[in-house]
Amino acid sequence: MGSIAPEDEEVTVVEVREASPAHYLLKIESFSLLSESGIEKFESKEFKAGGYKWKMIIYPNGNTRENGSGHLSVYLAISGTSSLPAGWEVNAIFTFFLFNQLHDNYLSARGKMRRFQPIKSLWGLPKFLSHKAFKEVSNGYLVDDKCVVGAEIFIVQRQAIGECLSIVKSNGSFKREWKICNFSNPGKNWLSEEFTVGDHKWQLKLYPKGEAHNKGYIAIYLHSVDSKDFNHHQKVKANCSINLKNQINGGYKKRSYCKWFSATSRTWGFTGYMPSAQLHDQEKGYLVNDCIVVEIELEVVFKHSVKSLS
């Protein structure tokens, strides 16, 4: 039995099957006259498959421009493209068939998935079958100078989810003091006004009595206000320095970090920023007239987001 030329890299699967092609069949009578008459190629009438119009093109003596000499060359061309939208493309897997008239089955060769588009609207197999195998009487492909070829097309619908990852380097920076008076107000936790850095809103949170798991310390945090609306992939990386001012000598106690803020990590800071006893020590200069001054230095350095592609 004849076979598809093994050197044809366009072929992915070669097999014999009983079922006839689903989309197109062409019976050629007097094949030798087609070759001898000087007809370089035969172009079929339009047929429909997968919602598109197609034509089958056969080179009886092979497509010499694609090194198909000595072979039967077969191609598919998408047709009726004037009715398709601008920038159209169609992804398709095609199979070509040759009827074995002795065994009543079909030799089939499946091509690779190809993208049909305005700059490349024709794909096929330049070495579908060698003339030697095709014309060998015992193979059954050419009997009484007659043969039957066919085509089947599977459209690959675009269903993949497209996303675009964007990481942007930012230069947004901010520095400001936050003065809190009546600091010793029992049971009072403090929340600063919102401020904007790197197109995002922020706040400082301060807990004079600390957190339940870390009593005896004051806790100070930077909170990302609008991260509650971030999607799963959206993040903002910030360099942050939270500084407690010494109101006697003008110095600062500084605590710093660099963290990614997201919908699930909206607040970063220090549960044990400073022991409460140290803060209330009048000689230390951090609490004066029941007021403290917190300085925030904030720089948004990166933004990370993923958007869906239409």
N, C-alpha and C positions, 0 to 999 in steps of 0.2 A: 504494500500500500504506500502511496505517496505521502509526503509530509511537508509541512511548512518549513521553509529554509531556516535552519537553526541560527543563522547569522542575522536574521531579521530581529533587531532589538525592539521593534514596535510591538511584537507579539508577547502576550503574557500567558495565555492558556491555549493549548491546542487539544481538541478532543473530537470524538465521534459521537453523534447523538441521533436519536430517532426523530425527534420533533422538528418540524419545518420552521424556518425563520418566522418570527412574529410580525415583521413589518414590511418586508419587501422581497419579492422573488422575480428573477429575470431569466427567461429561457432564451438561449441564443441558438438559432439554427444556422447551419453552414458556417461554423466558427472559422474554418480555414479561409473562407472567402472574406470574412471580416478582417482577418490578418493580411491577406494578400491584396486587398483593395486599397491599402494605404491609409486606412482609417487609424489614426494614431490613438484616439480614445473615443469611447462611447459614453454619452451622458444620458442617464435615465430621465423619465418624467418625474415630477415631484411626487413625493409620498409623505404622509404624516407619521410622526412618532414622537411621543412625549410632549405633545403640544406644539411641536415645531415642524417646519417643512424641510425636506431633505432631498438630495439627489445622489444617486450612486454613479460613480465614474469608474470605467474599466479601461485599462490599457492592455489590449490583447497581446501586444508584443513587449510589454513592460515599459515602465516609465524610466527612460534612460537618464533623465535629469536627476533622478534619485537612485541611480545605480540599480534599477530594476530590470536591466536587460537580461533576456533569457528566462523571464518569469511572467506570470500573470499578476498585474498590479491592480489593486482595487482601493477605492477611496470613497469617503463620504464628504459631501459639501452641504452646509446648511444653506437653505434657500429662503426666499421671501423675507430677507432681512430688512427691507424698507419699512416693514410694519413693526419692527422691533424698536424699543426705546433707544435713545442715544446712549452710547457706552455699553451696549448689551454684551453679555457673554453667556455662553451655555457650556456647562461641563457635562461631558458625556463619555460613557464607555460603550464602544461599538464592537460587534461581532460580525465577521463575514463568514459565509457558508458556501460550500460547493457540494452539489448533490452527487452521491455515489449511485449510479443507475443500476449497478449490479447487485448491490447489497441493500438498496432502499434505505439509506441513511445519509447523514450529512457530516462532512468534514467541516469543523468550525475552528476559527482562529479569533480569539478575543484580543483586541488591542488595548493599549494602556488608556487610562482616563486622560482625556484631552480637553483643553479649553478652546472652544470655538468662539471667535471674536472678529471684529472688523478687519484686523490686520492678519488674521489667520483663520479663514473660514473653511478650510479643507484639511482633513487628516485621513490617513489610511495606511495600507501595507504595500510598499513597493515590491516586496518579495512574498506575495501571498502564497504562490505555489510555482515551483519550477516548471518550465515547459516539458521537461523530460518526464516528470511525475504526472503532469496534467495530461499528456498525450499518450501515456502508456495505457493500452487498451485494457489490460488486466486490472487496472486501478478503478475503472468504471466512471471516471469523471467526464470523459469525452467519448461518447458512443454515437456512432453514425453521424459524426461531425456536429453533434448537439451537446449542449451543456446547460446546467441550471445553477445560477449563483444567487445569493440572497444576502440580506443584511438585517440586523437587529440592533436596536439602540436603547440604551438605558440612560436616562437623564439623572444626573446627580444633583438633587435639590440642595440649595444652600441652607443648612440648618445650624451651622456652627455659631456659637456665641462669640462675638468679637469684642475685645477689650483693648483699651489703650492705657498703658502705664505711663504716668507722668511724674517725674521727680524734678522739682524746681528748687534752685538755690535762691534763698531770699536774703535780703540785707536789712530787713526791718529791725529796728532796735528802739529801746525805751528805757528811761531812767527817771524815777520819781520817788519822792518821800511821802509816806502815809503816816500822819500823826493821829494817835488814838489817845483821847483823854477820858477821864473817868474809867480808867483801865480796870480798876479793882471792883467795878460793878458786879456784885455776886451773880453767878449763873449766866453772865453775858459772854457770848461768842461774837467775834467781830468779822465783818465782811466788807471789803473795800468797794469803792465805786468801780464800775467797769472801765477798762482802758483798752485801746486797740493797738495791736502790734502785728505787723505782717498780715494785715487784712483780717485778723482774728481778734475776738474779744476775750479778755482775761479778767480775773479777779484774784485778790489775795484773801485767804481765810486764816484767821488766827483764833486759837483756843487757849485762853489764859490758864485753864485748869488742866490742859492736856487732854489726851484721849483716854478712854476707859482702860486700855491695856498698857498705858504708859503715864500714870499719874505722877505728879511731882515735877513735870516738865511743861513748858509752853510748847505748843505745836503750831507751826506756820506752813501753809501750803500755797502753791500757785494752782489756780483752777482755770481750765479752758472752758469758757462759757458756751461757745457754739459747737463744741465737739459732740454735743448730744445729737446733733443732726448729721454728723459724719456718716458716710456709708462704711461698709465693712473694711474697705481698703484705704480709706482716707486717713492720713496722719500728718501731724505737724511736729517737727523737731525743734526744740528750743533750748538755748543756753540760758540758765537762770541763776542769778545770785540774789539771795534774800539776806539783807544786812540789817542788823539791829544797832542803832546809833547810840554811841556813848555821848550823852548830852553835856558831860563835864569837859572832856578833852577833845571832842569832835571826831573821835575814832569810831570804828565800826567792828562789830562781830559779824564775820561773813561766813555764810554757808552756801555752796554752789553745787549745781548738777547740770547735766545735759540729758534730756529725755525726749522720747516720742510721746505725744499726746494723741489719743484716739477716742472713739466712742466708748471703748471699754477701759481706757486709762485716762480719765479726764482730769485727775488731780495728782500732783506730785509735790513732795515737800519733806518736812522733817517732823516726825512725831516727838522727837526729843531735841528740839532746837536749843533749849537752854534750861537748866534747872530753875524752877520757880524761886527757890531760895536765893540764887545768884541774881535773878532779875530784881527781886525786891530788896536787895542789899543796896541801901542808899549810897554807899561809898563807891559802888561800881558805876553809877551814873547812867544806867539804862532806863530806870524809872524815876522821873523827876516830876514832882507835883502831880503824881498819879497819871502822868502822860508818858507814852513811849513813842519813838519815831522809827518806823520800819522803812527801809529803802529797798526798792525793787529795781534790779537791772535785768532786762530781758532782751534777748536777741532771737528772733525766729530765723533759723538757718536753712531748713529744708521743708518742702511740702511734698507729700507723696499722695497720689490719687490714681484711681483706676476708673475710667469711664467706658461705658458700653458703646460699641460702634453700631451705627444703624445699618 
